[in-house]
Amino acid sequence: MSNEPQPKYLKPSQAAAHCSVSSRMINHWIRKGVRIEGRLIKLRAVAFGDRFRVTMEDLEFFRDECTRAKLGEPEWPPPETDSEVERRFRRENEELQRMLAEW
């Protein structure tokens, strides 16, 4: 891996390279998720129009949740409430808007 700092928000192609999968698979995990042991797990992402961005934390959380599901462990942390998801989405979307405006 290069010494260049990783951007906070990764394009699906960048996330795919990190996970050794295709960007199509990243988009599938975002839109439809993956079902493991009866549990639906989706990759969290921030939407900008019809484009998605993910963070390294999102990728790590997704990986950890998939591992927990395979091992039969409960979700952690407990699922967010709709209002928590909305607040996080709004905050991350505002940050992404600022970044894009600077770009």
C-alpha positions in Angstrom: 0.0 0.0 0.0 1.3 3.5 -0.8 2.2 6.1 1.8 -0.5 8.5 0.6 -3.2 9.1 3.2 -6.5 7.4 2.5 -9.4 9.7 1.8 -12.2 9.8 4.4 -14.8 8.8 1.9 -14.0 6.1 -0.6 -15.5 5.6 -4.0 -16.9 2.1 -4.6 -13.9 1.3 -6.8 -11.5 2.3 -4.0 -13.4 0.3 -1.5 -13.5 -2.7 -3.9 -9.7 -2.6 -4.3 -9.3 -2.6 -0.5 -11.7 -5.6 -0.1 -10.4 -7.5 -3.2 -13.9 -7.5 -4.8 -15.5 -5.7 -7.7 -17.0 -2.2 -7.4 -20.3 -3.9 -8.6 -20.1 -6.1 -5.4 -19.6 -3.0 -3.2 -22.7 -1.4 -4.8 -24.6 -4.6 -4.3 -23.6 -4.7 -0.6 -24.8 -1.1 -0.2 -28.1 -1.5 -2.0 -29.2 -5.0 -1.2 -26.8 -6.3 1.4 -25.9 -9.9 2.1 -27.9 -12.5 4.0 -25.9 -14.6 6.4 -27.6 -17.0 8.8 -31.0 -15.3 8.2 -29.6 -11.8 9.0 -29.5 -9.1 6.3 -26.3 -7.0 6.6 -25.8 -3.9 4.4 -22.7 -1.9 3.9 -23.3 1.6 5.3 -22.7 4.4 2.8 -23.4 8.1 2.2 -25.3 8.9 -1.0 -24.5 11.8 -3.1 -27.2 11.9 -5.8 -26.9 8.4 -7.3 -23.3 7.9 -6.2 -22.2 6.3 -3.0 -19.2 6.8 -0.7 -18.1 4.6 2.2 -15.6 5.1 5.0 -13.0 2.6 6.2 -15.0 2.4 9.4 -18.0 1.3 7.3 -16.0 -1.4 5.6 -14.6 -2.6 8.9 -18.0 -2.6 10.5 -19.5 -4.5 7.6 -16.7 -7.1 7.8 -17.1 -7.5 11.5 -20.9 -7.9 11.3 -20.5 -10.5 8.6 -18.1 -12.4 10.8 -20.5 -12.1 13.8 -23.4 -13.4 11.8 -21.3 -16.4 10.6 -20.4 -17.2 14.2 -24.0 -16.8 15.3 -23.2 -13.8 17.6 -25.8 -11.0 18.1 -25.5 -7.6 16.3 -23.2 -5.1 17.8 -23.9 -2.3 18.4 -27.6 -2.8 18.5 -29.3 -1.6 15.4 -29.7 2.2 15.2 -33.1 3.8 15.5 -34.4 5.6 12.4 -33.8 9.0 14.0 -30.1 8.0 14.7 -29.7 6.8 11.2 -31.2 10.1 9.9 -29.0 12.2 12.1 -25.8 10.3 11.1 -26.8 10.4 7.4 -27.5 14.2 7.5 -24.2 14.9 9.3 -22.2 12.7 6.9 -24.0 14.1 3.8 -23.3 17.7 4.9 -19.6 16.8 5.3 -19.5 15.2 1.9 -21.2 18.3 0.4 -18.6 20.6 1.9 -15.8 18.3 0.6 -17.3 18.3 -2.9 -17.7 22.1 -2.8 -14.0 22.5 -2.0 -13.1 20.1 -4.8 
